[in-house]
Amino acid sequence: TTRTISLKGSVSFPGATGKAVSKVNGNERELEVDVQHIRALAGKRVNVNVNGHLLATPRVNSLGHFTVNRNTNLGQSVPNIKAGSTVRVRTLGGTLVASGTF
């Protein structure tokens, strides 16, 4: 099962775009979060929260882009994604960058 949602930019980062993709294949779960067009945050870390829990703190590259990929087959923790699950990307100071709901 694959579910994909769009991540929309916030008032503070209206140009931000992205997506979150959840894949479930038997016991394997994978979650990818990809956000771009946030060049103002280049070189800085952001918090990626799923259902209110911190998933990762990736660094935004010089082009204003980051990707987080987690897979249970690699021994990584992957949250259970269902209808209503939320993805929120925030600056370390707490400002919303982009968000979406499965």
Disulfide bonds with the S-S distance in Angstrom:
none
